[in-house]
Amino acid sequence: GNNIVFAAGGGRGGAKRGADLDMGFDMDMAGFDGGSAIGSVEVKARRNWTVRCMACAKRTWRRARPLSRDLRFITSRYGTACGSLFLFQRFLLLLSVLVLFAHLPLLVLHVMNGNPGRLDAYGAGADAFTLCPTPLFPVPCSFFYGGFYTLRAGERDPWLALRYLGAMLASAGLMLYLTLLRWMQWDANLQSEMLEEDMRPRRWSKLVFQAWDFRLVSAEDKQNWGQSFATRLRAIMAEEEQARANAQRTRCQRYLLLLQRGFGLVLNLAFIACAWVAVYLSTVNRRDISNTLSSVVSGPVGEQVAGLAPNLVISAVGAALPKATKTLTSMESWAPATRARQNLWRLYLGKVLNLVVIIGLNVELLAGSPLYGNDSVLVEHDSLRYACAEDQAAAEFTSLVATELLVGMLIKPVSDLVSAWLTHKLLKCAFKSTEKFQKPEFEIADSAVQEIYFQCLLWVTQLLVPPMAVITPLLLLLNFKWSKFALVRLTSRPFVSETSALSVTLLQILGFSCIVYAGLVYTLVSRPLPHSPSCGPFKSGVAPWQMVTDMELPGVAVVTRILTAFATVILASILVISVVALLKSAVGLRAHRAAIDQLQAVLARNVDALQQELARLERQGELMKKRLEWHEKQKATV
């Protein structure tokens, strides 16, 4: 509807109007008349406000995006590999803000319409400030699942159940959709980079010609740019040296390398299995540990240490696993970029999936019956301290969040620096070493897996502690700032290849975590659980979604029949569509790469044929030239 019609025109007015063509106008151009006169221009224009408003909104968002200055500083000083890690952290922060919006109807309306008797399970005198114990510190019981209990007409409030269920489903849907969408975007960028590299292999020239950045003003910016440039040069050199070494290996050496990598993988899996067994035993035998420590140490110390036993085991595994994984992958002779991805996946398998053990044990606690073939539940309900089994699981996850925040994220960079300094002093005193002290390297893989693990832990905690959604953005912002401080002050520059593959791997791991979390939410929504009286918004022995469908609302009966008949099919369809969309994006770009590879091969053969034809024509020209010279000599003699 917004047209600019150009008849043949000239003069300065036409040129001036033509300069505004990039302002969101749609154009129809008529032909130009020939002759000495250029003609006249007729313009019918109306501004396309929709396009202009969208462009303005995009520009405003780019300028107002949070933490942009920090990201520019990190990328310019430490390279795009570190920048991609902190960009991933910002994505998690923005995702947590959206999850908070999904929880606001539940939290705000619950506070406004809260029933003072919602903590009847903890006694007649319980109120919103009644504290529930955790292994670290007490927490108000109203924050836990058992605190979301109100009555309507003598029964649990179905509207509260609807809001609780909606917060769970909306959070899982937002996480899964946005993560998969981000994954597709970064995978497309990676495939484009690989395609461009295959078509025009210019790794060194593309980097060297960017060595001079005339926008740098201060000496610090120039120094940061030089250090980042040197890191990228080292990464490319290391990859080429690794590629030459791979090309020079004999068949026997390749077989030995394959066995070496297989042995390293087996050792890594054995270490991870031992960690899982340790987490399982410390959780199941918590009461025995408490009794043993109480007999040795007087007071409540034994009970508190026993409550923290799984947390301490997970923290110990998290401290030992990165060094063991890095040692094994370095022995397996991977390229720098491949080694970073191997570290990511192995650390994820060893650390993040420890959470699966805790979740499995607490799911059995919520179910109230054995689920894993044993005679009794592995974790028993402590009814003396927690009136609701859900609150006991909520206290477990809350303490785990606090432990990981303190030990795994805040204290770990400081402890690594102190450990490196003490090791340097001991070597200097024992062997008279003259080497300068070097700060420990900033481990991108370890930090990335720690971020994903902490985010997954927060997601699971929000299922039983909805107010955790309010604290999550603050915790992630604190973690972002602390990670930046640790990178600048407490560690040395990491040596990682500059590529988008690291970002794609991070989003792949996060996407897998979102799928597992969506499956957990589906299990809790569709499974009837034996809730204690006066605990939580859902009825005992009734699936949460079924309680919502019993509400007398228009259209609920139809939706209930559809969900009852096709719930599993709908969930499977959503997962299949997501996977197909990802594969279509990735496979389509790979197909384009394969087609261009074939085109390059055909063009190379055509160039060879043309060069052969050119050489034949040159030989034929030389022969004709010699014949002409011979005929001229014969003519001159005659």
Secondary structure, DSSP 8 states (H G I E B T S, - for coil): ----EE-S--HHHHHHHHTTTTTT---EE-----SSS-----------HHHHHHHHHHHHHHHH-TTHHHHHHHHHHH-HHHHHHHHHHHHHHHHHHHHHHHHHHHHHHHHHT--GGGGGGG-TT--TT-EE--SSS-EEGGGSGGG---EETTEE-HHHHHHHHHHHHHHHHHHHHHHHHHHHHHHHHHHHHHHHHHHS--HHHHHHTTS--TT--SHHHHHHHHHHHHHHHHHHHHHHHHHHHHHT--HHHHHHHHHHHHHHHHHHHHHHHHHHHHHHHHHHTHHHHHHHHHHHS-STHHHHHHHTHHHHHHHHHHHHHHHHHHHHHHHTT--HHHHHHHHHHHHIIIIITHHHHHHHHHHHHHHTS--SS-SS-SS---TTT-SSHHHHHHHHHHHHHHHIIIIIIIIHHHHHHHHHHHHHHHHHHHH---------B--HHHHHHHHHHHHHHHHHHHHH-TTHHHHHHHHHHHHHHHHHHIIIIISB-------THHHHHHHHHHHHHHHHHHHHHHHHHHS-----TT-SSS-TTS-HHHHHHTS--TTHHHHHHHHHHHHHHHHHHHHHHHHHHHHHHHHHHHHHHHHHHHHHHHHHHHHHHHHHHHHHHHHHHHHHHHHHHHHHHHHHH-
